[in-house]
């Protein structure tokens, strides 16, 4: 009697399945998740917001050509196209750490986010600017840290103490702290433009 071809067929199916690529699970977009960064060409973004135009650049002419809109689970911003997401994880907020040769970005979007320049308010060179960030009140400031070890002694940061919807029933305000560090003073106008380009999803 000839052997049944069924066992060989089942073995071939199992080997084929084992060799098939497995896709990573999609990133979550709730607090405490990865930053879930994606990229969008700024020329196609069409992001709505105060002063936004069809390029997604808004009124910020200091944004260099070639920068693109990066998307997180909660908001987006314009930055260099080679920005790399380091995929840090938060416990109760959306956090991010991203970098490229020009600059490094960190952010904390959640209930307990705090201003990165709160302890520097007595420094006259801080120059705190009050602004409206996509419909939310915010403060922007820049400063120098000569003792920073990673070689990026210049910093600009924006802090928005309440970025949730007006009709939110959450027990606390959702806040955003977003800081950019860099080393070339000539990049400061572009960095300020980066911060002003933040738009909530």
Number of C-alpha atoms within 10 A of each C-alpha: 3 4 6 8 8 9 10 10 10 11 11 11 11 11 10 10 11 9 8 8 7 8 6 6 6 7 12 12 14 13 19 17 20 22 30 20 19 12 18 17 16 22 17 12 17 16 24 15 17 16 13 17 15 13 15 26 28 19 14 18 11 15 23 18 10 13 20 25 29 22 20 20 19 15 13 20 24 28 26 20 16 14 21 15 17 13 15 16 16 17 10 15 23 26 26 23 19 19 18 15 11 15 20 18 21 16 22 23 27 25 19 15 21 17 20 17 23 9 8 13 12 9 11 9 12 16 12 17 11 13 15 12 22 18 12 16 14 21 18 23 21 21 19 17 12 10 9 11 8 9 12 19 17 20 24 23 24 28 27 22 22 17 19 17 11 7 6 10 9 10 7 12 17 19 21 26 23 23 24 24 26 24 18 12 12 9 17 19 14 17 26 21 22 23 22 24 27 23 23 20 12
